[in-house]
C-alpha cells in the first residue's frame, strides 16, 4: 500500500521540489497551500503523514498541528524558516514528530520521512502466532494487536501512548528518567524538551483514570504494581 503524504506549503518552488522528490520515492502526494485546504483533505481523504510548513496564510501550521493531534497520532514533519530553539520546541510539543529548518536538502527530508513512517507503523506479525498479553493490575495490553484495556474496557489511545504503557508495563515498578523515555518512545534523533513526556503522561492519566502511573520527583515516571 502506497503511503499518502499531505504537503502543506505556500511557496511554489518548495512545493515543486518536495513533491518531485517524494513522488520519485513512490509516495502518493497531495499539495496544498493553506491549512484550511489541508483540513478539508483530512476530513475527506486523510493522509498517512503530513509535511507541514509553519508560516501559512490564515491558520498557521502550529494551529493545524494542534487540531490534528486532537484527532489522530498521524506523523507530522514540520518544515519552517524559523530556526530558533523555542520554535522547534513549540512545534514538537504541539505534536510534530520531527522539525526541519529551511533551507534543507530534499534528500534529508526523504530520509526523515522514511524514518518517521517506519517508527510510526506497528511491527507486523504472523496472524497464527500466539497473542502476547501483558497484565499489570487492571491494565491489560494485547501487544501484537496494539490494544489497551483498562478495567476491562478497551481504550482508544495513540501510538506514543501505547508505546509508553507497553514500556512501563514490561518494567513494572522501574523508574524511567524523562530522557530515557524520550529516547525509547520518540527516538534518539528527537529534538525537543522533556515536557513532551509530561504531556504524554497527563493524557494517559486523563484517559485511564486512577492508573498508578507515578511521578518520581526530579527524575521521571514509573508504573507501580498495585498489589504491593
Backbone as CSV, one residue per row, in Angstrom:
resi,resn,N_x,N_y,N_z,CA_x,CA_y,CA_z,C_x,C_y,C_z
1,UNK,0.843,-1.196,0.000,0.000,0.000,0.000,0.884,1.254,0.000
2,UNK,0.620,2.186,-0.918,1.406,3.409,-1.038,1.006,4.400,0.037
3,UNK,1.998,4.978,0.701,1.714,5.986,1.710,1.312,7.297,1.046
4,UNK,0.231,7.878,1.568,-0.280,9.148,1.063,0.236,10.260,1.973
5,UNK,0.958,11.230,1.412,1.539,12.323,2.188,0.912,13.647,1.770
6,UNK,0.430,14.391,2.751,-0.096,15.725,2.505,0.994,16.758,2.722
7,UNK,1.293,17.552,1.703,2.314,18.599,1.789,1.600,19.943,1.884
8,UNK,1.791,20.633,3.000,1.130,21.927,3.223,2.199,23.009,3.201
9,UNK,2.261,23.735,2.089,3.354,24.704,1.860,2.866,25.739,0.853
10,UNK,3.057,27.033,1.162,2.555,28.073,0.265,3.610,28.595,-0.705
11,UNK,4.864,28.134,-0.580,5.921,28.537,-1.511,5.930,27.554,-2.686
12,UNK,5.662,28.073,-3.881,5.533,27.211,-5.063,6.813,26.434,-5.356
13,UNK,7.965,27.080,-5.231,9.235,26.396,-5.504,9.450,25.219,-4.562
14,UNK,9.189,25.441,-3.272,9.355,24.357,-2.303,8.325,23.263,-2.554
15,UNK,7.101,23.646,-2.893,6.067,22.656,-3.251,6.589,21.721,-4.342
16,UNK,7.125,22.323,-5.409,7.564,21.538,-6.561,8.724,20.604,-6.214
17,UNK,9.694,21.132,-5.449,10.863,20.321,-5.096,10.471,19.165,-4.194
18,UNK,9.710,19.476,-3.139,9.317,18.440,-2.180,8.461,17.369,-2.837
19,UNK,7.463,17.777,-3.607,6.580,16.804,-4.239,7.331,15.954,-5.261
20,UNK,8.275,16.548,-6.002,9.038,15.795,-7.001,9.876,14.707,-6.343
21,UNK,10.558,15.050,-5.267,11.402,14.065,-4.579,10.559,12.970,-3.916
22,UNK,9.447,13.354,-3.306,8.600,12.351,-2.649,7.956,11.410,-3.675
23,UNK,7.524,11.964,-4.809,6.938,11.125,-5.857,7.979,10.152,-6.413
24,UNK,9.210,10.641,-6.534,10.287,9.786,-7.046,10.509,8.574,-6.141
25,UNK,10.242,8.755,-4.828,10.388,7.663,-3.865,9.148,6.778,-3.787
26,UNK,8.134,7.074,-4.626,6.952,6.218,-4.690,5.797,6.625,-3.806
27,UNK,5.873,7.806,-3.193,4.784,8.266,-2.332,3.674,8.915,-3.161
28,UNK,2.454,8.803,-2.670,1.300,9.486,-3.264,1.195,10.850,-2.583
29,UNK,1.242,11.938,-3.355,1.358,13.282,-2.791,0.137,14.137,-3.120
30,UNK,-0.340,14.877,-2.111,-1.326,15.934,-2.316,-0.733,17.223,-1.767
31,UNK,-0.653,18.247,-2.612,-0.048,19.522,-2.226,-1.132,20.565,-2.002
32,UNK,-1.043,21.289,-0.889,-1.990,22.360,-0.563,-1.221,23.576,-0.102
33,UNK,-1.777,24.763,-0.363,-1.083,25.989,0.018,-1.612,26.598,1.309
34,UNK,-2.621,25.980,1.919,-3.161,26.524,3.162,-3.596,25.402,4.097
35,UNK,-3.625,25.723,5.394,-4.064,24.746,6.390,-5.561,24.474,6.264
36,UNK,-6.307,25.475,5.813,-7.745,25.282,5.636,-8.028,24.202,4.590
37,UNK,-7.286,24.245,3.482,-7.471,23.213,2.450,-6.967,21.861,2.948
38,UNK,-5.907,21.888,3.759,-5.386,20.642,4.323,-6.426,20.001,5.240
39,UNK,-7.138,20.817,5.994,-8.168,20.287,6.893,-9.315,19.652,6.101
40,UNK,-9.652,20.249,4.961,-10.680,19.662,4.091,-10.228,18.283,3.612
41,UNK,-8.937,18.175,3.257,-8.404,16.879,2.830,-8.471,15.881,3.981
42,UNK,-8.125,16.329,5.189,-8.142,15.454,6.360,-9.533,14.853,6.583
43,UNK,-10.554,15.626,6.326,-11.919,15.171,6.569,-12.454,14.279,5.460
44,UNK,-11.806,14.303,4.299,-12.302,13.508,3.170,-11.380,12.358,2.775
45,UNK,-10.090,12.613,2.746,-9.107,11.611,2.340,-7.837,11.776,3.164
46,UNK,-7.863,11.414,4.456,-6.738,11.704,5.353,-5.439,11.029,4.919
47,UNK,-4.345,11.790,4.854,-3.033,11.222,4.509,-2.473,10.363,5.633
48,UNK,-1.443,9.577,5.293,-0.725,8.777,6.294,0.350,9.608,6.994
49,UNK,0.649,10.783,6.444,1.673,11.668,7.007,1.452,13.076,6.480
50,UNK,1.883,14.063,7.285,1.879,15.459,6.846,3.306,15.998,6.815
51,UNK,3.617,16.784,5.777,4.817,17.624,5.747,4.272,19.043,5.789
52,UNK,4.518,19.721,6.901,3.753,20.923,7.235,4.638,22.148,7.449
53,UNK,4.371,23.208,6.686,5.042,24.483,6.904,4.347,25.209,8.064
54,UNK,5.091,26.040,8.780,4.523,26.788,9.898,3.913,28.111,9.447
55,UNK,4.656,28.852,8.636,4.193,30.172,8.208,3.266,30.027,7.006
56,UNK,1.967,30.023,7.287,0.960,29.846,6.248,-0.055,30.990,6.310
57,UNK,-0.696,31.303,5.190,-1.767,32.314,5.226,-2.971,31.751,5.992
58,UNK,-3.648,32.600,6.742,-4.790,32.098,7.515,-4.317,31.306,8.724
59,UNK,-4.890,30.124,8.911,-4.473,29.257,10.012,-3.011,28.867,9.842
60,UNK,-2.202,29.052,10.885,-0.792,28.691,10.741,-0.564,27.209,11.038
61,UNK,0.665,26.763,10.806,0.975,25.350,10.961,0.853,24.851,12.379
62,UNK,1.166,25.707,13.358,1.043,25.314,14.756,-0.411,24.953,15.093
63,UNK,-1.318,25.815,14.670,-2.739,25.582,14.973,-3.248,24.333,14.258
64,UNK,-2.796,24.142,13.004,-3.212,22.950,12.263,-2.701,21.686,12.942
65,UNK,-1.440,21.708,13.366,-0.837,20.570,14.062,-1.623,20.249,15.329
66,UNK,-1.998,21.280,16.073,-2.768,21.104,17.305,-4.121,20.463,17.018
67,UNK,-4.788,20.908,15.943,-6.096,20.349,15.584,-5.988,18.879,15.188
68,UNK,-4.964,18.552,14.412,-4.769,17.158,14.004,-4.531,16.283,15.217
69,UNK,-3.714,16.766,16.155,-3.374,15.964,17.335,-4.577,15.714,18.242
70,UNK,-5.597,16.515,18.118,-6.814,16.279,18.893,-7.594,15.086,18.358
71,UNK,-7.244,14.665,17.129,-7.977,13.575,16.499,-7.127,12.358,16.166
72,UNK,-5.821,12.554,15.992,-5.012,11.458,15.457,-3.547,11.596,15.852
73,UNK,-2.834,10.463,15.802,-1.389,10.431,16.032,-0.631,10.283,14.714
74,UNK,-1.271,10.661,13.596,-0.638,10.565,12.279,0.680,11.348,12.286
75,UNK,1.748,10.816,11.689,3.047,11.510,11.712,3.000,12.884,11.049
76,UNK,3.702,13.838,11.655,3.799,15.201,11.128,5.267,15.639,11.155
77,UNK,5.783,16.014,9.991,7.115,16.615,9.920,6.925,18.096,9.635
78,UNK,7.452,18.926,10.513,7.331,20.373,10.372,8.538,20.914,9.611
79,UNK,8.262,21.765,8.609,9.342,22.456,7.903,9.115,23.952,8.087
80,UNK,10.181,24.675,8.434,9.989,26.086,8.742,11.286,26.872,8.572
81,UNK,11.132,28.162,8.240,12.280,29.057,8.175,12.686,29.496,9.580
82,UNK,11.831,29.235,10.578,12.153,29.587,11.957,13.133,28.565,12.517
83,UNK,14.325,29.017,12.880,15.328,28.076,13.361,15.674,28.277,14.837
84,UNK,14.920,29.144,15.534,15.152,29.313,16.971,14.738,28.051,17.711
85,UNK,15.481,27.728,18.764,15.188,26.516,19.536,13.773,26.529,20.079
86,UNK,13.299,27.703,20.518,11.958,27.767,21.097,10.889,27.413,20.066
87,UNK,11.099,27.794,18.797,10.139,27.466,17.744,10.094,25.963,17.503
88,UNK,11.266,25.335,17.530,11.319,23.883,17.354,10.615,23.172,18.501
89,UNK,10.862,23.643,19.722,10.242,23.015,20.889,8.730,23.152,20.829
90,UNK,8.246,24.336,20.472,6.801,24.548,20.372,6.192,23.597,19.341
91,UNK,6.821,23.519,18.175,6.303,22.635,17.121,6.260,21.183,17.547
92,UNK,7.314,20.717,18.211,7.377,19.324,18.633,6.431,19.045,19.789
93,UNK,6.288,20.004,20.682,5.396,19.777,21.818,3.928,19.864,21.422
94,UNK,3.629,20.528,20.322,2.258,20.532,19.817,1.925,19.234,19.094
95,UNK,2.939,18.391,18.875,2.672,17.085,18.281,3.476,16.748,17.060
96,UNK,4.378,17.640,16.637,5.222,17.312,15.491,6.184,16.180,15.820
97,UNK,6.423,15.293,14.856,7.339,14.170,15.066,8.774,14.534,14.711
98,UNK,8.948,15.549,13.890,10.283,15.995,13.511,10.179,17.435,13.034
99,UNK,11.322,18.125,12.984,11.356,19.547,12.626,12.557,19.776,11.726
100,UNK,12.313,20.330,10.554,13.370,20.553,9.571,13.395,22.034,9.216
101,UNK,14.575,22.651,9.338,14.706,24.092,9.110,15.051,24.389,7.653
102,UNK,14.362,25.362,7.060,14.674,25.817,5.709,15.921,26.693,5.734
103,UNK,16.743,26.648,4.687,16.680,25.710,3.562,17.190,24.330,3.978
104,UNK,16.630,23.291,3.381,17.033,21.933,3.726,17.299,21.125,2.460
105,UNK,18.042,20.066,2.620,18.309,19.173,1.500,17.100,18.271,1.272
106,UNK,16.601,18.164,0.046,15.484,17.253,-0.217,15.790,15.819,0.209
107,UNK,17.047,15.406,0.075,17.427,14.049,0.485,17.291,13.881,1.995
108,UNK,17.588,14.953,2.735,17.425,14.911,4.191,15.945,14.762,4.546
109,UNK,15.086,15.470,3.823,13.647,15.343,4.059,13.189,13.914,3.796
110,UNK,13.640,13.325,2.685,13.257,11.952,2.347,13.691,10.992,3.450
111,UNK,14.918,11.164,3.934,15.430,10.286,4.991,14.572,10.396,6.244
112,UNK,14.175,11.611,6.585,13.365,11.805,7.792,11.948,11.272,7.604
113,UNK,11.392,11.453,6.421,10.063,10.904,6.126,10.063,9.391,6.316
114,UNK,11.050,8.724,5.749,11.120,7.268,5.857,11.313,6.832,7.306
115,UNK,12.164,7.561,8.033,12.447,7.201,9.429,11.200,7.362,10.301
116,UNK,10.495,8.478,10.129,9.300,8.723,10.945,8.190,7.736,10.596
117,UNK,8.015,7.440,9.319,6.999,6.462,8.913,7.297,5.083,9.496
118,UNK,8.562,4.690,9.435,8.960,3.382,9.965,8.686,3.288,11.459
119,UNK,8.968,4.396,12.177,8.785,4.411,13.615,7.310,4.384,13.997
120,UNK,6.459,4.932,13.130,5.044,5.068,13.476,4.216,3.838,13.120
121,UNK,4.769,2.962,12.284,3.999,1.806,11.840,4.239,0.618,12.760
122,UNK,3.153,-0.054,13.190,3.306,-1.201,14.077,4.047,-2.341,13.405
123,UNK,4.789,-3.106,14.207,5.518,-4.255,13.699,4.547,-5.323,13.234
124,UNK,4.807,-5.877,12.052,3.930,-6.930,11.544,4.198,-8.236,12.267
125,UNK,3.183,-9.106,12.307,3.349,-10.397,12.946,2.485,-11.433,12.254
126,UNK,2.813,-12.668,12.443,2.077,-13.783,11.867,0.715,-13.882,12.533
127,UNK,-0.353,-13.900,11.723,-1.704,-13.977,12.268,-1.922,-15.229,13.104
128,UNK,-1.092,-16.264,12.891,-1.264,-17.523,13.624,-0.382,-17.580,14.866
129,UNK,0.411,-16.532,15.108,1.260,-16.540,16.289,0.426,-16.253,17.529
130,UNK,0.830,-16.772,18.695,0.057,-16.555,19.901,0.019,-15.082,20.286
131,UNK,-1.124,-14.643,20.799,-1.272,-13.262,21.223,-0.486,-13.037,22.510
132,UNK,0.402,-12.054,22.494,1.205,-11.742,23.663,0.453,-10.717,24.508
133,UNK,0.055,-11.128,25.712,-0.693,-10.247,26.600,0.152,-9.912,27.830
134,UNK,0.063,-8.672,28.232,0.774,-8.208,29.425,-0.255,-7.621,30.380
135,UNK,-0.243,-8.096,31.620,-1.203,-7.612,32.607,-0.460,-6.943,33.748
136,UNK,-0.915,-5.743,34.099,-0.362,-5.003,35.231,-1.547,-4.417,35.993
137,UNK,-1.995,-5.125,37.038,-3.185,-4.697,37.759,-4.400,-4.734,36.850
138,UNK,-5.090,-3.605,36.736,-6.283,-3.534,35.878,-5.951,-3.176,34.437
139,UNK,-4.662,-3.046,34.139,-4.228,-2.735,32.778,-3.900,-4.018,32.037
140,UNK,-4.511,-4.214,30.882,-4.238,-5.381,30.039,-3.818,-4.888,28.662
141,UNK,-2.659,-5.356,28.198,-2.126,-4.939,26.897,-2.046,-6.138,25.966
142,UNK,-2.672,-6.033,24.805,-2.517,-7.010,23.730,-1.406,-6.463,22.825
143,UNK,-0.205,-6.973,23.031,0.947,-6.361,22.372,0.897,-6.499,20.857
144,UNK,0.560,-7.680,20.357,0.561,-7.887,18.899,-0.428,-6.975,18.179
145,UNK,-1.623,-6.838,18.752,-2.674,-6.036,18.121,-2.644,-4.582,18.546
146,UNK,-1.738,-4.261,19.486,-1.612,-2.894,19.982,-2.944,-2.368,20.512
147,UNK,-3.524,-3.159,21.418,-4.800,-2.784,22.042,-4.607,-2.683,23.554
148,UNK,-5.321,-1.722,24.146,-5.220,-1.468,25.577,-6.600,-1.626,26.222
149,UNK,-6.633,-2.338,27.356,-7.868,-2.488,28.126,-7.613,-1.990,29.546
150,UNK,-8.508,-1.149,30.044,-8.399,-0.629,31.401,-9.693,-0.942,32.141
151,UNK,-9.583,-1.732,33.222,-10.757,-2.226,33.954,-11.721,-2.942,33.009
152,UNK,-11.155,-3.694,32.065,-11.963,-4.499,31.158,-12.521,-3.772,29.961
153,UNK,-12.327,-2.453,29.887,-12.849,-1.671,28.768,-11.722,-1.266,27.833
154,UNK,-11.922,-1.490,26.522,-10.886,-1.096,25.565,-10.823,0.419,25.447
155,UNK,-9.597,0.946,25.417,-9.377,2.388,25.341,-8.780,2.766,23.996
156,UNK,-9.184,3.922,23.511,-8.656,4.460,22.255,-7.440,5.315,22.568
157,UNK,-6.266,4.856,22.192,-5.038,5.592,22.508,-4.175,5.754,21.266
158,UNK,-3.235,6.679,21.351,-2.347,6.965,20.226,-1.132,6.029,20.243
159,UNK,-0.338,6.108,19.194,0.854,5.260,19.073,1.818,5.485,20.236
160,UNK,2.119,6.730,20.537,3.077,7.016,21.606,2.517,6.659,22.978
161,UNK,1.220,6.840,23.185,0.605,6.439,24.449,0.745,4.927,24.641
162,UNK,0.506,4.174,23.571,0.664,2.725,23.650,2.113,2.364,23.956
163,UNK,3.056,2.993,23.253,4.470,2.661,23.443,4.921,2.921,24.880
164,UNK,4.438,4.018,25.469,4.826,4.308,26.850,4.231,3.281,27.806
165,UNK,2.951,2.962,27.651,2.314,1.977,28.526,2.987,0.617,28.409
166,UNK,3.320,0.214,27.196,3.966,-1.076,26.988,5.329,-1.109,27.674
167,UNK,6.107,-0.061,27.507,7.429,0.010,28.129,7.325,-0.062,29.651
168,UNK,6.420,0.720,30.219,6.289,0.752,31.676,5.723,-0.554,32.225
169,UNK,4.760,-1.144,31.505,4.151,-2.389,31.978,5.143,-3.553,31.923
170,UNK,6.057,-3.520,30.941,7.076,-4.569,30.847,8.156,-4.402,31.925
171,UNK,8.193,-3.218,32.518,9.205,-2.923,33.530,8.521,-2.370,34.783
172,UNK,7.542,-3.130,35.278,6.728,-2.672,36.399,7.607,-2.272,37.584
173,UNK,7.282,-1.159,38.194,7.972,-0.579,39.354,9.329,0.055,39.033
174,UNK,9.800,-0.088,37.794,11.078,0.543,37.453,10.847,2.001,37.073
175,UNK,11.667,2.872,37.638,11.578,4.291,37.309,12.414,4.599,36.069
176,UNK,11.797,5.279,35.114,12.497,5.737,33.911,12.667,7.244,33.985
177,UNK,13.836,7.721,33.642,14.038,9.164,33.588,13.309,9.720,32.364
178,UNK,13.059,11.008,32.390,12.409,11.643,31.240,13.276,11.485,29.986
179,UNK,14.577,11.588,30.140,15.487,11.443,28.995,15.394,10.038,28.406
180,UNK,15.339,9.016,29.274,15.192,7.641,28.787,13.899,7.477,28.004
181,UNK,12.818,8.038,28.532,11.520,7.908,27.875,11.514,8.619,26.526
182,UNK,12.163,9.772,26.447,12.260,10.478,25.164,12.952,9.609,24.124
183,UNK,14.079,9.006,24.514,14.853,8.195,23.573,14.091,6.948,23.153
184,UNK,13.476,6.257,24.117,12.821,4.985,23.832,11.508,5.155,23.079
185,UNK,10.809,6.273,23.282,9.498,6.449,22.662,9.554,7.352,21.432
186,UNK,10.327,8.429,21.499,10.413,9.349,20.360,11.606,9.045,19.451
187,UNK,12.618,8.350,19.971,13.794,8.023,19.165,14.984,8.903,19.513
188,UNK,16.173,8.409,19.224,17.403,9.120,19.578,17.575,10.421,18.809
189,UNK,16.910,10.545,17.666,17.058,11.743,16.852,16.013,12.806,17.183
190,UNK,15.224,12.576,18.234,14.192,13.537,18.611,14.829,14.807,19.155
191,UNK,14.307,15.946,18.722,14.784,17.235,19.221,13.630,17.912,19.928
192,UNK,13.758,18.145,21.201,12.705,18.803,21.955,12.953,18.642,23.437
193,UNK,12.137,19.293,24.238,12.315,19.238,25.683,11.572,18.051,26.264
194,UNK,11.884,17.727,27.530,11.230,16.598,28.178,9.803,16.917,28.593
195,UNK,9.338,18.125,28.282,7.937,18.437,28.550,7.002,17.595,27.690
196,UNK,7.513,17.079,26.588,6.707,16.180,25.760,6.334,14.920,26.538
197,UNK,7.245,14.448,27.387,6.973,13.279,28.224,5.882,13.605,29.231
198,UNK,5.988,14.763,29.885,4.987,15.170,30.868,3.599,15.270,30.231
199,UNK,3.553,15.802,29.010,2.273,15.948,28.316,1.664,14.582,28.008
200,UNK,2.500,13.628,27.602,2.023,12.280,27.305,1.469,11.614,28.568
201,UNK,2.160,11.783,29.681,1.699,11.216,30.950,0.353,11.830,31.352
202,UNK,0.199,13.134,31.179,-1.059,13.802,31.512,-2.215,13.214,30.706
203,UNK,-1.967,12.965,29.425,-3.021,12.407,28.571,-3.405,11.007,29.023
204,UNK,-2.400,10.205,29.381,-2.676,8.841,29.840,-3.461,8.847,31.151
205,UNK,-3.090,9.707,32.077,-3.800,9.787,33.356,-5.245,10.235,33.168
206,UNK,-5.463,11.093,32.169,-6.824,11.557,31.897,-7.675,10.441,31.295
207,UNK,-7.070,9.648,30.400,-7.816,8.573,29.743,-8.015,7.372,30.660
208,UNK,-6.980,7.015,31.431,-7.026,5.829,32.287,-7.094,6.290,33.750
209,UNK,-8.291,6.628,34.168,-8.486,7.204,35.500,-7.923,6.305,36.594
210,UNK,-7.134,6.918,37.477,-6.550,6.239,38.642,-5.464,5.217,38.291
211,UNK,-4.952,5.263,37.069,-3.840,4.355,36.750,-2.645,4.712,37.653
212,UNK,-1.960,3.718,38.240,-0.850,4.006,39.159,0.432,4.391,38.418
213,UNK,0.317,5.402,37.572,1.463,5.942,36.835,2.038,7.074,37.679
214,UNK,3.099,6.771,38.394,3.604,7.668,39.418,4.731,8.562,38.915
215,UNK,4.756,9.767,39.463,5.860,10.688,39.226,6.974,10.395,40.220
216,UNK,8.180,10.232,39.712,9.361,10.120,40.567,9.999,11.502,40.540
217,UNK,9.760,12.266,41.574,10.098,13.689,41.582,11.568,13.946,41.255
218,UNK,11.758,14.885,40.323,13.105,15.252,39.913,13.766,14.246,38.995
219,UNK,13.012,13.205,38.564,13.618,12.148,37.749,12.739,11.762,36.562
220,UNK,11.598,11.150,36.835,10.766,10.680,35.733,9.491,10.010,36.207
221,UNK,9.221,8.813,35.658,7.946,8.139,35.931,8.129,6.628,36.051
222,UNK,7.151,5.985,36.713,7.113,4.536,36.781,5.662,4.084,36.894
223,UNK,5.407,2.846,36.504,4.092,2.222,36.685,4.206,1.309,37.893
224,UNK,3.456,1.615,38.930,3.566,0.882,40.200,2.705,-0.370,40.181
225,UNK,3.209,-1.424,40.792,2.453,-2.653,40.968,1.380,-2.397,42.025
226,UNK,0.112,-2.487,41.620,-0.993,-2.160,42.530,-1.091,-3.153,43.695
227,UNK,-0.500,-4.329,43.574,-0.627,-5.342,44.623,0.401,-5.150,45.715
228,UNK,1.363,-4.253,45.493,2.390,-4.042,46.512,1.862,-3.186,47.662
